[in-house]
Each structure stands twice: as structure tokens, then as C-alpha cells.
């Protein structure tokens, strides 16, 4: 059974790599060693592990059941724990690097850093608006911008009125 899986994976890999040339192992070793500025530097990989029930509960409570990416409420029985900085990019299991996340957002983010993920999301939205002229998406984005604009205007007005009140007192 394991052999069948290995053969299946190798077949898929060879199809995907069709047209690429093989590189001798010795030249790969030389390239890798010259890429590291100090050969005494060791790259430590954090091993993957499961979260304990306590860790999951603590993260859920801390984040108030809110997805750290989309901001929506996630029921306790269906949330995932997301690494803000993915393990593959040097992230850790420290609580400050973990957030409550809905399944969809966690799957979409995959192992991307948040800034990279948001750039991808922006390019998807940009493509959907400009190339496809999708009216439904345009309307949705206009609503989001209006909502964001109103809330930023309200905070700006509050700050301005506070400044005016302080100026009157002085």
C-alpha cells in the first residue's frame, strides 16, 4: 500500500516536472553551502504537533471566537488554530503566534505570511473587478469601502472634537 502511494506521488511529480532538467547532486550541495553566509549556522525546523484541548480552549477564549483573518464569529466546534507566522516560515507554537481562525480562511491562507496572503487577496479582488467587470463584487466592495469610510470619518470627527474641546479649555 505504501509502495502504491509512493509510485503515485512519483508519477504525479514526474508529470509536473516534465521539461525540467535534472541537476547533479554535487552542484546542488555547492550552491546550498555557498548560499549560507556562515556554515556554522544551523537551521532548526519546528516539528509539527497537535494542539491540546487546553491550548485550543485558551486561544478560542482569548480571541473571543473571532476569526483572526475575516473577523467573523466561529463556533467553538468548528474553529481552527492558525499560525500567524507559519511553521514553514520559522513560526512557533507560542501563544502570541497563534490565532483562532475559520476553516475557509485557514485553508486560503495556507502557509503564507499575512501580508503575502492579503496581497494575493487584493490581486484576486482587483482581477475580479477590472477584468471581469463583475457588478455583484463591485457593489460588495463599495459597501465595504463606505462602511470603512464612515467609521474612519466618525473616529476623525471624534478626535477633532476632542482637540477643539482641549483648545477651548486652554
Chimera marker file (.cmm) of the C-alpha trace (Angstrom):
<marker_set name="trace">
<marker id="1" x="0.000" y="0.000" z="0.000" r="1" g="1" b="0" radius="0.5"/>
<marker id="2" x="2.822" y="2.412" z="0.884" r="1" g="1" b="0" radius="0.5"/>
<marker id="3" x="4.560" y="1.446" z="-2.382" r="1" g="1" b="0" radius="0.5"/>
<marker id="4" x="1.424" y="2.289" z="-4.361" r="1" g="1" b="0" radius="0.5"/>
<marker id="5" x="1.273" y="5.700" z="-2.715" r="1" g="1" b="0" radius="0.5"/>
<marker id="6" x="4.965" y="6.345" z="-3.393" r="1" g="1" b="0" radius="0.5"/>
<marker id="7" x="4.592" y="5.317" z="-7.048" r="1" g="1" b="0" radius="0.5"/>
<marker id="8" x="1.521" y="7.533" z="-7.388" r="1" g="1" b="0" radius="0.5"/>
<marker id="9" x="3.372" y="10.533" z="-5.940" r="1" g="1" b="0" radius="0.5"/>
<marker id="10" x="6.407" y="9.940" z="-8.162" r="1" g="1" b="0" radius="0.5"/>
<marker id="11" x="4.186" y="9.690" z="-11.243" r="1" g="1" b="0" radius="0.5"/>
<marker id="12" x="2.492" y="12.999" z="-10.400" r="1" g="1" b="0" radius="0.5"/>
<marker id="13" x="5.850" y="14.652" z="-9.740" r="1" g="1" b="0" radius="0.5"/>
<marker id="14" x="7.376" y="13.451" z="-12.994" r="1" g="1" b="0" radius="0.5"/>
<marker id="15" x="4.380" y="14.801" z="-14.950" r="1" g="1" b="0" radius="0.5"/>
<marker id="16" x="4.640" y="18.178" z="-13.227" r="1" g="1" b="0" radius="0.5"/>
<marker id="17" x="8.401" y="18.350" z="-13.755" r="1" g="1" b="0" radius="0.5"/>
<marker id="18" x="8.242" y="17.407" z="-17.434" r="1" g="1" b="0" radius="0.5"/>
<marker id="19" x="10.563" y="19.677" z="-19.419" r="1" g="1" b="0" radius="0.5"/>
<marker id="20" x="12.841" y="20.497" z="-16.475" r="1" g="1" b="0" radius="0.5"/>
<marker id="21" x="16.428" y="19.261" z="-16.471" r="1" g="1" b="0" radius="0.5"/>
<marker id="22" x="17.957" y="17.284" z="-13.625" r="1" g="1" b="0" radius="0.5"/>
<marker id="23" x="20.738" y="18.904" z="-11.628" r="1" g="1" b="0" radius="0.5"/>
<marker id="24" x="23.658" y="16.835" z="-10.339" r="1" g="1" b="0" radius="0.5"/>
<marker id="25" x="23.565" y="16.431" z="-6.546" r="1" g="1" b="0" radius="0.5"/>
<marker id="26" x="27.124" y="17.753" z="-6.176" r="1" g="1" b="0" radius="0.5"/>
<marker id="27" x="26.278" y="21.133" z="-7.746" r="1" g="1" b="0" radius="0.5"/>
<marker id="28" x="23.196" y="21.424" z="-5.517" r="1" g="1" b="0" radius="0.5"/>
<marker id="29" x="25.380" y="20.835" z="-2.436" r="1" g="1" b="0" radius="0.5"/>
<marker id="30" x="27.863" y="23.507" z="-3.593" r="1" g="1" b="0" radius="0.5"/>
<marker id="31" x="25.063" y="26.013" z="-4.249" r="1" g="1" b="0" radius="0.5"/>
<marker id="32" x="23.472" y="25.344" z="-0.880" r="1" g="1" b="0" radius="0.5"/>
<marker id="33" x="26.732" y="25.690" z="1.035" r="1" g="1" b="0" radius="0.5"/>
<marker id="34" x="27.644" y="28.940" z="-0.737" r="1" g="1" b="0" radius="0.5"/>
<marker id="35" x="24.171" y="30.356" z="-0.034" r="1" g="1" b="0" radius="0.5"/>
<marker id="36" x="24.726" y="30.147" z="3.722" r="1" g="1" b="0" radius="0.5"/>
<marker id="37" x="26.962" y="33.018" z="4.876" r="1" g="1" b="0" radius="0.5"/>
<marker id="38" x="28.211" y="31.085" z="7.898" r="1" g="1" b="0" radius="0.5"/>
<marker id="39" x="28.432" y="27.319" z="7.695" r="1" g="1" b="0" radius="0.5"/>
<marker id="40" x="28.122" y="27.087" z="11.499" r="1" g="1" b="0" radius="0.5"/>
<marker id="41" x="24.566" y="28.473" z="11.297" r="1" g="1" b="0" radius="0.5"/>
<marker id="42" x="22.069" y="25.668" z="11.771" r="1" g="1" b="0" radius="0.5"/>
<marker id="43" x="18.522" y="25.885" z="10.530" r="1" g="1" b="0" radius="0.5"/>
<marker id="44" x="16.203" y="24.441" z="13.148" r="1" g="1" b="0" radius="0.5"/>
<marker id="45" x="12.841" y="23.223" z="11.968" r="1" g="1" b="0" radius="0.5"/>
<marker id="46" x="9.971" y="23.286" z="14.427" r="1" g="1" b="0" radius="0.5"/>
<marker id="47" x="8.317" y="19.876" z="14.407" r="1" g="1" b="0" radius="0.5"/>
<marker id="48" x="4.564" y="19.815" z="13.804" r="1" g="1" b="0" radius="0.5"/>
<marker id="49" x="2.333" y="18.751" z="16.652" r="1" g="1" b="0" radius="0.5"/>
<marker id="50" x="-1.331" y="18.678" z="17.658" r="1" g="1" b="0" radius="0.5"/>
<marker id="51" x="-2.815" y="21.315" z="19.924" r="1" g="1" b="0" radius="0.5"/>
<marker id="52" x="-4.039" y="20.163" z="23.308" r="1" g="1" b="0" radius="0.5"/>
<marker id="53" x="-7.670" y="20.749" z="24.289" r="1" g="1" b="0" radius="0.5"/>
<marker id="54" x="-6.482" y="23.350" z="26.823" r="1" g="1" b="0" radius="0.5"/>
<marker id="55" x="-4.450" y="25.252" z="24.197" r="1" g="1" b="0" radius="0.5"/>
<marker id="56" x="-7.406" y="25.269" z="21.795" r="1" g="1" b="0" radius="0.5"/>
<marker id="57" x="-9.773" y="26.460" z="24.528" r="1" g="1" b="0" radius="0.5"/>
<marker id="58" x="-7.360" y="29.194" z="25.698" r="1" g="1" b="0" radius="0.5"/>
<marker id="59" x="-6.859" y="30.517" z="22.160" r="1" g="1" b="0" radius="0.5"/>
<marker id="60" x="-10.595" y="30.457" z="21.458" r="1" g="1" b="0" radius="0.5"/>
<marker id="61" x="-11.387" y="32.330" z="24.686" r="1" g="1" b="0" radius="0.5"/>
<marker id="62" x="-8.575" y="34.851" z="24.180" r="1" g="1" b="0" radius="0.5"/>
<marker id="63" x="-9.778" y="35.616" z="20.627" r="1" g="1" b="0" radius="0.5"/>
<marker id="64" x="-13.449" y="35.608" z="21.701" r="1" g="1" b="0" radius="0.5"/>
<marker id="65" x="-14.309" y="33.102" z="18.971" r="1" g="1" b="0" radius="0.5"/>
<marker id="66" x="-13.443" y="35.595" z="16.241" r="1" g="1" b="0" radius="0.5"/>
<marker id="67" x="-11.519" y="34.585" z="13.108" r="1" g="1" b="0" radius="0.5"/>
<marker id="68" x="-8.225" y="36.485" z="13.073" r="1" g="1" b="0" radius="0.5"/>
<marker id="69" x="-8.417" y="36.864" z="9.298" r="1" g="1" b="0" radius="0.5"/>
<marker id="70" x="-12.028" y="37.656" z="8.326" r="1" g="1" b="0" radius="0.5"/>
<marker id="71" x="-13.296" y="38.846" z="11.721" r="1" g="1" b="0" radius="0.5"/>
<marker id="72" x="-16.366" y="36.620" z="11.733" r="1" g="1" b="0" radius="0.5"/>
<marker id="73" x="-17.581" y="34.608" z="14.701" r="1" g="1" b="0" radius="0.5"/>
<marker id="74" x="-16.522" y="30.945" z="14.579" r="1" g="1" b="0" radius="0.5"/>
<marker id="75" x="-18.467" y="28.335" z="16.598" r="1" g="1" b="0" radius="0.5"/>
<marker id="76" x="-16.319" y="26.514" z="19.175" r="1" g="1" b="0" radius="0.5"/>
<marker id="77" x="-16.777" y="23.159" z="17.451" r="1" g="1" b="0" radius="0.5"/>
<marker id="78" x="-15.567" y="24.332" z="14.035" r="1" g="1" b="0" radius="0.5"/>
<marker id="79" x="-12.632" y="26.728" z="14.540" r="1" g="1" b="0" radius="0.5"/>
<marker id="80" x="-9.038" y="26.002" z="13.602" r="1" g="1" b="0" radius="0.5"/>
<marker id="81" x="-5.832" y="27.309" z="15.141" r="1" g="1" b="0" radius="0.5"/>
<marker id="82" x="-3.744" y="29.322" z="12.687" r="1" g="1" b="0" radius="0.5"/>
<marker id="83" x="-0.048" y="30.109" z="12.953" r="1" g="1" b="0" radius="0.5"/>
<marker id="84" x="0.270" y="33.839" z="12.194" r="1" g="1" b="0" radius="0.5"/>
<marker id="85" x="3.839" y="33.183" z="11.052" r="1" g="1" b="0" radius="0.5"/>
<marker id="86" x="3.620" y="29.679" z="9.561" r="1" g="1" b="0" radius="0.5"/>
<marker id="87" x="5.831" y="26.906" z="10.908" r="1" g="1" b="0" radius="0.5"/>
<marker id="88" x="7.317" y="26.586" z="7.397" r="1" g="1" b="0" radius="0.5"/>
<marker id="89" x="8.449" y="30.232" z="7.614" r="1" g="1" b="0" radius="0.5"/>
<marker id="90" x="10.040" y="29.907" z="11.059" r="1" g="1" b="0" radius="0.5"/>
<marker id="91" x="6.911" y="30.375" z="13.193" r="1" g="1" b="0" radius="0.5"/>
<marker id="92" x="6.500" y="28.791" z="16.606" r="1" g="1" b="0" radius="0.5"/>
<marker id="93" x="3.775" y="27.338" z="18.803" r="1" g="1" b="0" radius="0.5"/>
<marker id="94" x="3.990" y="30.337" z="21.127" r="1" g="1" b="0" radius="0.5"/>
<marker id="95" x="0.520" y="31.705" z="22.021" r="1" g="1" b="0" radius="0.5"/>
<marker id="96" x="1.430" y="35.089" z="20.521" r="1" g="1" b="0" radius="0.5"/>
<marker id="97" x="1.864" y="33.362" z="17.137" r="1" g="1" b="0" radius="0.5"/>
<marker id="98" x="-1.473" y="31.530" z="17.263" r="1" g="1" b="0" radius="0.5"/>
<marker id="99" x="-4.947" y="32.780" z="16.438" r="1" g="1" b="0" radius="0.5"/>
<marker id="100" x="-8.488" y="31.497" z="16.198" r="1" g="1" b="0" radius="0.5"/>
<marker id="101" x="-9.421" y="31.057" z="12.544" r="1" g="1" b="0" radius="0.5"/>
<marker id="102" x="-12.338" y="29.748" z="10.489" r="1" g="1" b="0" radius="0.5"/>
<marker id="103" x="-11.569" y="26.759" z="8.253" r="1" g="1" b="0" radius="0.5"/>
<marker id="104" x="-12.030" y="28.669" z="4.984" r="1" g="1" b="0" radius="0.5"/>
<marker id="105" x="-9.595" y="31.425" z="5.924" r="1" g="1" b="0" radius="0.5"/>
<marker id="106" x="-7.031" y="28.978" z="7.306" r="1" g="1" b="0" radius="0.5"/>
<marker id="107" x="-7.191" y="26.912" z="4.107" r="1" g="1" b="0" radius="0.5"/>
<marker id="108" x="-6.934" y="30.012" z="1.911" r="1" g="1" b="0" radius="0.5"/>
<marker id="109" x="-4.005" y="31.429" z="3.882" r="1" g="1" b="0" radius="0.5"/>
<marker id="110" x="-2.227" y="28.068" z="3.828" r="1" g="1" b="0" radius="0.5"/>
<marker id="111" x="1.430" y="28.716" z="4.730" r="1" g="1" b="0" radius="0.5"/>
<marker id="112" x="1.599" y="32.344" z="3.617" r="1" g="1" b="0" radius="0.5"/>
<marker id="113" x="2.603" y="35.231" z="5.822" r="1" g="1" b="0" radius="0.5"/>
<marker id="114" x="-0.343" y="37.558" z="6.484" r="1" g="1" b="0" radius="0.5"/>
<marker id="115" x="0.984" y="40.393" z="4.299" r="1" g="1" b="0" radius="0.5"/>
<marker id="116" x="1.583" y="37.997" z="1.403" r="1" g="1" b="0" radius="0.5"/>
<marker id="117" x="-1.877" y="36.492" z="1.889" r="1" g="1" b="0" radius="0.5"/>
<marker id="118" x="-3.540" y="39.901" z="1.848" r="1" g="1" b="0" radius="0.5"/>
<marker id="119" x="-1.613" y="40.868" z="-1.298" r="1" g="1" b="0" radius="0.5"/>
<marker id="120" x="-2.946" y="37.740" z="-3.021" r="1" g="1" b="0" radius="0.5"/>
<marker id="121" x="-6.472" y="38.557" z="-1.849" r="1" g="1" b="0" radius="0.5"/>
<marker id="122" x="-6.154" y="42.124" z="-3.162" r="1" g="1" b="0" radius="0.5"/>
<marker id="123" x="-4.934" y="40.903" z="-6.539" r="1" g="1" b="0" radius="0.5"/>
<marker id="124" x="-7.886" y="38.475" z="-6.750" r="1" g="1" b="0" radius="0.5"/>
<marker id="125" x="-10.329" y="41.287" z="-5.970" r="1" g="1" b="0" radius="0.5"/>
<marker id="126" x="-8.572" y="43.597" z="-8.432" r="1" g="1" b="0" radius="0.5"/>
<marker id="127" x="-8.761" y="40.957" z="-11.171" r="1" g="1" b="0" radius="0.5"/>
<marker id="128" x="-12.428" y="40.237" z="-10.476" r="1" g="1" b="0" radius="0.5"/>
<marker id="129" x="-13.304" y="43.927" z="-10.676" r="1" g="1" b="0" radius="0.5"/>
<marker id="130" x="-11.179" y="45.093" z="-13.588" r="1" g="1" b="0" radius="0.5"/>
<marker id="131" x="-11.085" y="42.143" z="-15.961" r="1" g="1" b="0" radius="0.5"/>
<marker id="132" x="-14.483" y="40.588" z="-15.427" r="1" g="1" b="0" radius="0.5"/>
<marker id="133" x="-16.434" y="43.748" z="-14.570" r="1" g="1" b="0" radius="0.5"/>
<marker id="134" x="-18.397" y="41.741" z="-12.035" r="1" g="1" b="0" radius="0.5"/>
<marker id="135" x="-21.169" y="44.067" z="-10.829" r="1" g="1" b="0" radius="0.5"/>
<marker id="136" x="-22.010" y="41.994" z="-7.751" r="1" g="1" b="0" radius="0.5"/>
<marker id="137" x="-18.425" y="42.149" z="-6.467" r="1" g="1" b="0" radius="0.5"/>
<marker id="138" x="-18.198" y="45.880" z="-7.254" r="1" g="1" b="0" radius="0.5"/>
<marker id="139" x="-21.332" y="46.548" z="-5.189" r="1" g="1" b="0" radius="0.5"/>
<marker id="140" x="-19.989" y="44.490" z="-2.290" r="1" g="1" b="0" radius="0.5"/>
<marker id="141" x="-16.672" y="46.324" z="-2.314" r="1" g="1" b="0" radius="0.5"/>
<marker id="142" x="-18.411" y="49.708" z="-2.466" r="1" g="1" b="0" radius="0.5"/>
<marker id="143" x="-20.376" y="48.742" z="0.662" r="1" g="1" b="0" radius="0.5"/>
<marker id="144" x="-17.170" y="47.738" z="2.436" r="1" g="1" b="0" radius="0.5"/>
<marker id="145" x="-15.440" y="50.991" z="1.474" r="1" g="1" b="0" radius="0.5"/>
<marker id="146" x="-18.454" y="53.067" z="2.548" r="1" g="1" b="0" radius="0.5"/>
<marker id="147" x="-18.561" y="51.272" z="5.895" r="1" g="1" b="0" radius="0.5"/>
<marker id="148" x="-14.807" y="51.722" z="6.394" r="1" g="1" b="0" radius="0.5"/>
<marker id="149" x="-15.021" y="55.367" z="5.297" r="1" g="1" b="0" radius="0.5"/>
<marker id="150" x="-17.895" y="56.093" z="7.698" r="1" g="1" b="0" radius="0.5"/>
<marker id="151" x="-16.106" y="54.507" z="10.649" r="1" g="1" b="0" radius="0.5"/>
<marker id="152" x="-12.837" y="56.313" z="9.853" r="1" g="1" b="0" radius="0.5"/>
<marker id="153" x="-14.727" y="59.612" z="9.456" r="1" g="1" b="0" radius="0.5"/>
<marker id="154" x="-16.514" y="59.080" z="12.761" r="1" g="1" b="0" radius="0.5"/>
<marker id="155" x="-13.212" y="58.480" z="14.550" r="1" g="1" b="0" radius="0.5"/>
<marker id="156" x="-11.669" y="61.504" z="12.830" r="1" g="1" b="0" radius="0.5"/>
<marker id="157" x="-14.641" y="63.684" z="13.875" r="1" g="1" b="0" radius="0.5"/>
<marker id="158" x="-14.407" y="62.416" z="17.465" r="1" g="1" b="0" radius="0.5"/>
<marker id="159" x="-10.674" y="63.183" z="17.546" r="1" g="1" b="0" radius="0.5"/>
<marker id="160" x="-11.245" y="66.664" z="16.076" r="1" g="1" b="0" radius="0.5"/>
<marker id="161" x="-13.981" y="67.477" z="18.609" r="1" g="1" b="0" radius="0.5"/>
<marker id="162" x="-11.719" y="66.310" z="21.461" r="1" g="1" b="0" radius="0.5"/>
<marker id="163" x="-8.939" y="68.582" z="20.156" r="1" g="1" b="0" radius="0.5"/>
<marker id="164" x="-11.356" y="71.528" z="19.929" r="1" g="1" b="0" radius="0.5"/>
<marker id="165" x="-12.583" y="70.910" z="23.486" r="1" g="1" b="0" radius="0.5"/>
<marker id="166" x="-8.997" y="70.807" z="24.771" r="1" g="1" b="0" radius="0.5"/>
<marker id="167" x="-8.187" y="74.022" z="22.903" r="1" g="1" b="0" radius="0.5"/>
<marker id="168" x="-11.244" y="75.762" z="24.427" r="1" g="1" b="0" radius="0.5"/>
<marker id="169" x="-10.207" y="74.704" z="27.947" r="1" g="1" b="0" radius="0.5"/>
<marker id="170" x="-6.696" y="76.113" z="27.488" r="1" g="1" b="0" radius="0.5"/>
<link id1="1" id2="2" r="1" g="1" b="0" radius="0.2"/>
<link id1="2" id2="3" r="1" g="1" b="0" radius="0.2"/>
<link id1="3" id2="4" r="1" g="1" b="0" radius="0.2"/>
<link id1="4" id2="5" r="1" g="1" b="0" radius="0.2"/>
<link id1="5" id2="6" r="1" g="1" b="0" radius="0.2"/>
<link id1="6" id2="7" r="1" g="1" b="0" radius="0.2"/>
<link id1="7" id2="8" r="1" g="1" b="0" radius="0.2"/>
<link id1="8" id2="9" r="1" g="1" b="0" radius="0.2"/>
<link id1="9" id2="10" r="1" g="1" b="0" radius="0.2"/>
<link id1="10" id2="11" r="1" g="1" b="0" radius="0.2"/>
<link id1="11" id2="12" r="1" g="1" b="0" radius="0.2"/>
<link id1="12" id2="13" r="1" g="1" b="0" radius="0.2"/>
<link id1="13" id2="14" r="1" g="1" b="0" radius="0.2"/>
<link id1="14" id2="15" r="1" g="1" b="0" radius="0.2"/>
<link id1="15" id2="16" r="1" g="1" b="0" radius="0.2"/>
<link id1="16" id2="17" r="1" g="1" b="0" radius="0.2"/>
<link id1="17" id2="18" r="1" g="1" b="0" radius="0.2"/>
<link id1="18" id2="19" r="1" g="1" b="0" radius="0.2"/>
<link id1="19" id2="20" r="1" g="1" b="0" radius="0.2"/>
<link id1="20" id2="21" r="1" g="1" b="0" radius="0.2"/>
<link id1="21" id2="22" r="1" g="1" b="0" radius="0.2"/>
<link id1="22" id2="23" r="1" g="1" b="0" radius="0.2"/>
<link id1="23" id2="24" r="1" g="1" b="0" radius="0.2"/>
<link id1="24" id2="25" r="1" g="1" b="0" radius="0.2"/>
<link id1="25" id2="26" r="1" g="1" b="0" radius="0.2"/>
<link id1="26" id2="27" r="1" g="1" b="0" radius="0.2"/>
<link id1="27" id2="28" r="1" g="1" b="0" radius="0.2"/>
<link id1="28" id2="29" r="1" g="1" b="0" radius="0.2"/>
<link id1="29" id2="30" r="1" g="1" b="0" radius="0.2"/>
<link id1="30" id2="31" r="1" g="1" b="0" radius="0.2"/>
<link id1="31" id2="32" r="1" g="1" b="0" radius="0.2"/>
<link id1="32" id2="33" r="1" g="1" b="0" radius="0.2"/>
<link id1="33" id2="34" r="1" g="1" b="0" radius="0.2"/>
<link id1="34" id2="35" r="1" g="1" b="0" radius="0.2"/>
<link id1="35" id2="36" r="1" g="1" b="0" radius="0.2"/>
<link id1="36" id2="37" r="1" g="1" b="0" radius="0.2"/>
<link id1="37" id2="38" r="1" g="1" b="0" radius="0.2"/>
<link id1="38" id2="39" r="1" g="1" b="0" radius="0.2"/>
<link id1="39" id2="40" r="1" g="1" b="0" radius="0.2"/>
<link id1="40" id2="41" r="1" g="1" b="0" radius="0.2"/>
<link id1="41" id2="42" r="1" g="1" b="0" radius="0.2"/>
<link id1="42" id2="43" r="1" g="1" b="0" radius="0.2"/>
<link id1="43" id2="44" r="1" g="1" b="0" radius="0.2"/>
<link id1="44" id2="45" r="1" g="1" b="0" radius="0.2"/>
<link id1="45" id2="46" r="1" g="1" b="0" radius="0.2"/>
<link id1="46" id2="47" r="1" g="1" b="0" radius="0.2"/>
<link id1="47" id2="48" r="1" g="1" b="0" radius="0.2"/>
<link id1="48" id2="49" r="1" g="1" b="0" radius="0.2"/>
<link id1="49" id2="50" r="1" g="1" b="0" radius="0.2"/>
<link id1="50" id2="51" r="1" g="1" b="0" radius="0.2"/>
<link id1="51" id2="52" r="1" g="1" b="0" radius="0.2"/>
<link id1="52" id2="53" r="1" g="1" b="0" radius="0.2"/>
<link id1="53" id2="54" r="1" g="1" b="0" radius="0.2"/>
<link id1="54" id2="55" r="1" g="1" b="0" radius="0.2"/>
<link id1="55" id2="56" r="1" g="1" b="0" radius="0.2"/>
<link id1="56" id2="57" r="1" g="1" b="0" radius="0.2"/>
<link id1="57" id2="58" r="1" g="1" b="0" radius="0.2"/>
<link id1="58" id2="59" r="1" g="1" b="0" radius="0.2"/>
<link id1="59" id2="60" r="1" g="1" b="0" radius="0.2"/>
<link id1="60" id2="61" r="1" g="1" b="0" radius="0.2"/>
<link id1="61" id2="62" r="1" g="1" b="0" radius="0.2"/>
<link id1="62" id2="63" r="1" g="1" b="0" radius="0.2"/>
<link id1="63" id2="64" r="1" g="1" b="0" radius="0.2"/>
<link id1="64" id2="65" r="1" g="1" b="0" radius="0.2"/>
<link id1="65" id2="66" r="1" g="1" b="0" radius="0.2"/>
<link id1="66" id2="67" r="1" g="1" b="0" radius="0.2"/>
<link id1="67" id2="68" r="1" g="1" b="0" radius="0.2"/>
<link id1="68" id2="69" r="1" g="1" b="0" radius="0.2"/>
<link id1="69" id2="70" r="1" g="1" b="0" radius="0.2"/>
<link id1="70" id2="71" r="1" g="1" b="0" radius="0.2"/>
<link id1="71" id2="72" r="1" g="1" b="0" radius="0.2"/>
<link id1="72" id2="73" r="1" g="1" b="0" radius="0.2"/>
<link id1="73" id2="74" r="1" g="1" b="0" radius="0.2"/>
<link id1="74" id2="75" r="1" g="1" b="0" radius="0.2"/>
<link id1="75" id2="76" r="1" g="1" b="0" radius="0.2"/>
<link id1="76" id2="77" r="1" g="1" b="0" radius="0.2"/>
<link id1="77" id2="78" r="1" g="1" b="0" radius="0.2"/>
<link id1="78" id2="79" r="1" g="1" b="0" radius="0.2"/>
<link id1="79" id2="80" r="1" g="1" b="0" radius="0.2"/>
<link id1="80" id2="81" r="1" g="1" b="0" radius="0.2"/>
<link id1="81" id2="82" r="1" g="1" b="0" radius="0.2"/>
<link id1="82" id2="83" r="1" g="1" b="0" radius="0.2"/>
<link id1="83" id2="84" r="1" g="1" b="0" radius="0.2"/>
<link id1="84" id2="85" r="1" g="1" b="0" radius="0.2"/>
<link id1="85" id2="86" r="1" g="1" b="0" radius="0.2"/>
<link id1="86" id2="87" r="1" g="1" b="0" radius="0.2"/>
<link id1="87" id2="88" r="1" g="1" b="0" radius="0.2"/>
<link id1="88" id2="89" r="1" g="1" b="0" radius="0.2"/>
<link id1="89" id2="90" r="1" g="1" b="0" radius="0.2"/>
<link id1="90" id2="91" r="1" g="1" b="0" radius="0.2"/>
<link id1="91" id2="92" r="1" g="1" b="0" radius="0.2"/>
<link id1="92" id2="93" r="1" g="1" b="0" radius="0.2"/>
<link id1="93" id2="94" r="1" g="1" b="0" radius="0.2"/>
<link id1="94" id2="95" r="1" g="1" b="0" radius="0.2"/>
<link id1="95" id2="96" r="1" g="1" b="0" radius="0.2"/>
<link id1="96" id2="97" r="1" g="1" b="0" radius="0.2"/>
<link id1="97" id2="98" r="1" g="1" b="0" radius="0.2"/>
<link id1="98" id2="99" r="1" g="1" b="0" radius="0.2"/>
<link id1="99" id2="100" r="1" g="1" b="0" radius="0.2"/>
<link id1="100" id2="101" r="1" g="1" b="0" radius="0.2"/>
<link id1="101" id2="102" r="1" g="1" b="0" radius="0.2"/>
<link id1="102" id2="103" r="1" g="1" b="0" radius="0.2"/>
<link id1="103" id2="104" r="1" g="1" b="0" radius="0.2"/>
<link id1="104" id2="105" r="1" g="1" b="0" radius="0.2"/>
<link id1="105" id2="106" r="1" g="1" b="0" radius="0.2"/>
<link id1="106" id2="107" r="1" g="1" b="0" radius="0.2"/>
<link id1="107" id2="108" r="1" g="1" b="0" radius="0.2"/>
<link id1="108" id2="109" r="1" g="1" b="0" radius="0.2"/>
<link id1="109" id2="110" r="1" g="1" b="0" radius="0.2"/>
<link id1="110" id2="111" r="1" g="1" b="0" radius="0.2"/>
<link id1="111" id2="112" r="1" g="1" b="0" radius="0.2"/>
<link id1="112" id2="113" r="1" g="1" b="0" radius="0.2"/>
<link id1="113" id2="114" r="1" g="1" b="0" radius="0.2"/>
<link id1="114" id2="115" r="1" g="1" b="0" radius="0.2"/>
<link id1="115" id2="116" r="1" g="1" b="0" radius="0.2"/>
<link id1="116" id2="117" r="1" g="1" b="0" radius="0.2"/>
<link id1="117" id2="118" r="1" g="1" b="0" radius="0.2"/>
<link id1="118" id2="119" r="1" g="1" b="0" radius="0.2"/>
<link id1="119" id2="120" r="1" g="1" b="0" radius="0.2"/>
<link id1="120" id2="121" r="1" g="1" b="0" radius="0.2"/>
<link id1="121" id2="122" r="1" g="1" b="0" radius="0.2"/>
<link id1="122" id2="123" r="1" g="1" b="0" radius="0.2"/>
<link id1="123" id2="124" r="1" g="1" b="0" radius="0.2"/>
<link id1="124" id2="125" r="1" g="1" b="0" radius="0.2"/>
<link id1="125" id2="126" r="1" g="1" b="0" radius="0.2"/>
<link id1="126" id2="127" r="1" g="1" b="0" radius="0.2"/>
<link id1="127" id2="128" r="1" g="1" b="0" radius="0.2"/>
<link id1="128" id2="129" r="1" g="1" b="0" radius="0.2"/>
<link id1="129" id2="130" r="1" g="1" b="0" radius="0.2"/>
<link id1="130" id2="131" r="1" g="1" b="0" radius="0.2"/>
<link id1="131" id2="132" r="1" g="1" b="0" radius="0.2"/>
<link id1="132" id2="133" r="1" g="1" b="0" radius="0.2"/>
<link id1="133" id2="134" r="1" g="1" b="0" radius="0.2"/>
<link id1="134" id2="135" r="1" g="1" b="0" radius="0.2"/>
<link id1="135" id2="136" r="1" g="1" b="0" radius="0.2"/>
<link id1="136" id2="137" r="1" g="1" b="0" radius="0.2"/>
<link id1="137" id2="138" r="1" g="1" b="0" radius="0.2"/>
<link id1="138" id2="139" r="1" g="1" b="0" radius="0.2"/>
<link id1="139" id2="140" r="1" g="1" b="0" radius="0.2"/>
<link id1="140" id2="141" r="1" g="1" b="0" radius="0.2"/>
<link id1="141" id2="142" r="1" g="1" b="0" radius="0.2"/>
<link id1="142" id2="143" r="1" g="1" b="0" radius="0.2"/>
<link id1="143" id2="144" r="1" g="1" b="0" radius="0.2"/>
<link id1="144" id2="145" r="1" g="1" b="0" radius="0.2"/>
<link id1="145" id2="146" r="1" g="1" b="0" radius="0.2"/>
<link id1="146" id2="147" r="1" g="1" b="0" radius="0.2"/>
<link id1="147" id2="148" r="1" g="1" b="0" radius="0.2"/>
<link id1="148" id2="149" r="1" g="1" b="0" radius="0.2"/>
<link id1="149" id2="150" r="1" g="1" b="0" radius="0.2"/>
<link id1="150" id2="151" r="1" g="1" b="0" radius="0.2"/>
<link id1="151" id2="152" r="1" g="1" b="0" radius="0.2"/>
<link id1="152" id2="153" r="1" g="1" b="0" radius="0.2"/>
<link id1="153" id2="154" r="1" g="1" b="0" radius="0.2"/>
<link id1="154" id2="155" r="1" g="1" b="0" radius="0.2"/>
<link id1="155" id2="156" r="1" g="1" b="0" radius="0.2"/>
<link id1="156" id2="157" r="1" g="1" b="0" radius="0.2"/>
<link id1="157" id2="158" r="1" g="1" b="0" radius="0.2"/>
<link id1="158" id2="159" r="1" g="1" b="0" radius="0.2"/>
<link id1="159" id2="160" r="1" g="1" b="0" radius="0.2"/>
<link id1="160" id2="161" r="1" g="1" b="0" radius="0.2"/>
<link id1="161" id2="162" r="1" g="1" b="0" radius="0.2"/>
<link id1="162" id2="163" r="1" g="1" b="0" radius="0.2"/>
<link id1="163" id2="164" r="1" g="1" b="0" radius="0.2"/>
<link id1="164" id2="165" r="1" g="1" b="0" radius="0.2"/>
<link id1="165" id2="166" r="1" g="1" b="0" radius="0.2"/>
<link id1="166" id2="167" r="1" g="1" b="0" radius="0.2"/>
<link id1="167" id2="168" r="1" g="1" b="0" radius="0.2"/>
<link id1="168" id2="169" r="1" g="1" b="0" radius="0.2"/>
<link id1="169" id2="170" r="1" g="1" b="0" radius="0.2"/>
</marker_set>
